[in-house]
């Protein structure tokens, strides 16, 4: 019997949603896919359910929620109950842009759909395989025990890209998820072994409005100068930096057009962004001991050939060479015939991964306790 699975992917001000019809062992069939505009988030669940009623005349049996941060305790999709929500509330400070709207939406959805199975799917879960040497920062061990470690993000996207290779993914794979948030991950034999984001989604390479990794002294200097507050620092690293801080805009289409028209700040911003990607590619080539395949995904990764060109230029010594015509055409395969490794462009689909996770989860019997046994530590 067919059932409807609803996938909810909440951002800081927008909501992507998709509904799927699932039956037996057949692949899920997408019924609806849409994005609510900024400002619609507070009333989003009502708008989503109204759209679903218009199309299907029914309500979902399962609802999958993308949760950016699962901390140390949540390493796989879980059925949501009150205890799960209490534990997730403790993680808000680790993802202040993403978790508040996602948890607010989760509560709204549970209230409006009490009979549905609600499943939380975590972007950090894909990186549960990170070796300790990649997870740890050079900080006192007591902080590591309290949860201050590298978690990594964009896991649903990485999981989807990996699934496109079927049962035989490349042994040494780097995936660059480039969007308003951006990260890279080194994948060895299907397992994440290093990733650029760290404790929070603000780390790693520069992004649309986020600074990425900083010398800690920069943060100390900023706080000491002029008596600035922690809130001021949070606004700086999450909202006023990255491409926006460098060139006044985080819009890649605008920046590319400006750069190609000779705008120096726009070109400098793109070059810095691509340079950070290039350095990460070289680092992960070393971690993996070579490279069989590089995948670009995410809105920028899929549609910004100038960024891909700048990021890969000069890496021929590592066996990586683009075909210029294919790259500018956004072809699925953009490496040249001489390249020792394949370079691909893959359109990611986080919603499909949400639906698959919710569909596969076996519900707990009523009355059983939920969530992981380990309580989430506040870090």
N, C-alpha and C positions, 0 to 999 in steps of 0.2 A: 504494500500500500504506500502511495506517495505521501510525503510530508514536506512541509515548507520549512526551510532553514533560513533565518534572517541573519545577515552579517552586518555588524555595526562597527565602523571604524572612525572613532571620534578624534578630531584634531583639537587644537587650541581654540579655534573659532568656527570650524566647519565640520560637517559630518558626511562621510562617504557611507553609503549603504547599498547592499545588494541582497536579493532574495533568490533562493534556489529551490528547485523541486528535486527531491531525492527519493529514490525508490530502490530498495534491495541493494544489490551490488553494482547497479548501474552508475556511471559517472553523474555528478550533479549537473543539472541543467539550469542555467541562469535565467531568471524570469525578469528581474528588474536590476538596474544598476544606475545610481545617480549620486549627486553631491549636493547637499544643501548649502546655500550661500552663507557667508559670514553674517552673524546676527540672528540666524535662525536656530542656533543650537539650543537655547533654553526651551523652545517648544518643539524640538526636533522629533521626539518619539511620536507625538501626535501626528505630525506631518508624514512621517514614515509609515505609520500604521494606516493612515487614510489612503496613502498611495497604494499600499499593499492590498487594501480592501477593494480599491477601484480595479486593480488588475486581476486579483485572484478570488476575491470575495471571501477570503478566509484569513485566519491569524496563524502565525508561525508556531510550530510545535517545539522548535529549538531556536535559541538566539545566541549567536557567537559574538563576543565582545573583544575587540582588540584592546589589550592593556599593555602600555609601553614598558612598564617596569614591574618585574616580579620579584625583585630582591633575591635573597639567597634561598628562600624557601620554595618559591613557585618555579619549578623547572619543567612543567608540563601543563597542558590544559586542565582546568578543574571545574567541577560543578560549583556554582556560586550559591552560598548561603550567607546568613548574617555573620558568621564567624569569618568567612573569607573576606567580606567587606571590611570588617574591623581590622584585619591584618593588612589589607591594601591601603587603608587610610594611613597607616604608619609609614607608607612609602612615598607619600605625596611630596615631601621635601626633596626626594631624589629625582623627580620629574615634574616640577611645578607648572610647566607649560601644558603638559599632556594629561596627567592623572586627574586633576580636578574635574575637567569636563567629561572625561571618560567614566569616572565613578558616579558623577551626577546623572549621566545618561543611563548607567547600569541600574541605579536605584529607580529611576523613572520607568525603565523597561520592566523591572521586576514588579513594580506596583501595577502597571497597566497589563502585564501578561503574567499573572501569578501561576498559571497552569503550565507555562512553557518551561522547558529545561534551559537554564541560562548557563553558558559556558564562558569562562574567562580564558583567553589565549594570550600568551605573553611574548613580547618581542625579544625579551632577554633569554627565553628558554632555549633557543637554537644554540646559544653559546655556552650551554652547561658543560660542553666537552672541552672547554679551554683548559689547557694544562696549568698547573699552579704557577709556573714561571711567567705565564702570560696574564694570569688573573691578578697577581700581587703588584702593589705599588711598593716603592722603597720607603715604607713607613713602618712605625712600630707594630709588632705582631698583634697587639691588643686591638688596634684599629681594624686589622684584617678580620679578626674574630668577631668584631662588631658589625661587619658587613661592608667595610670600606675596601672595595676591590673593583676590578674591571668586570662589568656585566655584559656590555655590548648590546646593540639594538638592531632594529630592522630585521629581526630574525624571521618574521613571516615572509618577508620579501626574499631573503636568502634561501629559505626552505622552498619557496616556489621555484626560484631559478634552478635549484638543485634538482627538483622534481622533473624539470623539462628534459633532463638528460636520461630519464628512465632508470633502468637497473644498473647502468654502467657509466656513472659520472666520471669526468676527468680526474685522474689521481691527484693532480696538483692544480688547484683552481683558485683564482682570485675573482671575487665579485665586487664591483664598485656600484653601490646604491647611491646615486647622486640625485638629490632633490633639494627642497628647501632645507631639509635635514640630510646630511650626507655622511656615509661611512664606507669603509672597505673591510673585507674579511678574507682571510686566508683559510682555505678549506682543503684539508688533506684526506683523501679517501672518504669523502662525504662528511667529515667532521670539522667543525670550526676549531681552529687551533690558535688564531689570533684575530683581533678586530680593533678598529681604530677608536671607536667610542669607548668610554671608560665607566666611571661610577654613574655618570648621568649622560643624557643625550647632548650635553653642551660640549663634550670633549671630542678630540680627534682632529680632523681637517676642518678648515674654515667652512662655513655654510652660508645660507641666505642672510640670516641676521645674527648667527651665533659665531663666537670667536674661534671655537675649537681650542686645542691645547695652548696653554700660555705658560710662560715662565712664572712660577708662583710669586716671584718678586714684583711682577706687574700688578697683581691683585693687591699685594701689601702696599705698594706705592700708591695705587689709586685710592685705597681706603685712608691712608695717612694724609694724603694731599687734600686739604680743604675740608677735613672732617666728614668725608662721605660715609654713607651707611651701607650695610649689607644689601639693602634693597636697591641702592644705587648700583652696586657691583653686579647684582643679579640682572638689572635692566641693561647694563653695559654688555655683559657676556652673552645674554640671550636675545636681546632685542635691538641693540644699536651697533653691532659689530658685523663681522663677516663681509659679504659683498655689499650690503647696505652701508656699513661703516666706511668701506673703501671707496665706493662710487656713488653712494646716495640712493641706490636701488638694489633690491634683491630679485628683480624680475630678469630672468636669464634672456628672454626674448629681447627686452629693451637693451640690456647690456651688450648682447651680441650685435645688435643693430648699431648701437653707438660705437662699439669697438671697430666694426668694419667701416664705419664712416669717419674714422680717425680720432675718436674721442679718447684722449690719453688716460683719464682716470678709469674709464670702463675697461680699456685694454689692460691696464695695470692690475685691476681687480681680477680679471679672468686669468691672467698669467699667474698671479699669486695662487689662485684657486687650483689651477692645473698643476702648478709646481708642487703644491702640497700633495696632490694625488700621485704625481710622478714619484715623489720621495717614498710614499707609502707602497707603491707598486714595487720599487726596488727593495724595500725592507722585506716585503712578503715573498718576493722572489728568493731572497736569502733564507727566510724562515722555511719555505717549502723545499728548498734545494733545487729550484728550477720552476718552470711553469709550462703547463700543457694547454691551459685555456684561461682567458680573461673575458669576463662578461661585464658590460655596462648596462645598468638598469636604472629605474627611477625616472622621473620627469626630465631631468637634465641629462642623465646617462643615455636615455633613449632618443632625445631630440636635439642635443647640442653638439653637432659635429666639430665645432671649433674647440670646445673644451676637450673632447676626445683626442683631437689632433695635437693640441698643445700638451696634453698629459702624456701621450705616447711618443712624442718627438724626442729623439736622442736615445731611445731604449733599444735600438737595433743590436747593441752589444749584448743584450739579454735575450736576443732572439725574437724580439717583438717589433713587427713592422705593419703599418696600416696600408690598405689600398685606398688612395685618396678619393677616387671616384665613388667607391662603395661607401666610404665613411660619410661623404657629403650627401649621399642618397639615403642615409640611415638604413642601409641594407642589414639583414640579419647576420651576415658574415662580413666583417669589414677588414680582416687581415689580408695581407698580400700573399701571393703564391710563395714568396721567399720566407715568410714568417715561420719561425720554428714552433710557434704556438698559435692556436686559433684565437681570434678576438671577435667576440659576438655582441650583438645588441639584442636584449631580451625584454619584452614588455612584461613587467612584473604583475602579479595578481594576488595581493594580500587577501582580498575578500574570498577568493576560492580556497585559500588555506584555512581561513576562519571557518568556512562552511564544512570543509572536510574534517577539521578537528571536532567541531560540534557534532557532526554526524557519527563520528567514530567513538565518542565518549560513552561509556556504559554508565547509566545513572546509578547513583547510590540508592539503596533501599531507604524508604522514609524512616526518619528517626535516627539514622546513623549520623555520626559526626563528620563534618566536612573539612576540606582544606588539608594542607600538609601537617604532619605532626610537629614539625619544628616551627616555633613561633618566629616571626620576622623581627629581627633586631633593629632598633632605631639607630641609625648611624649619624 
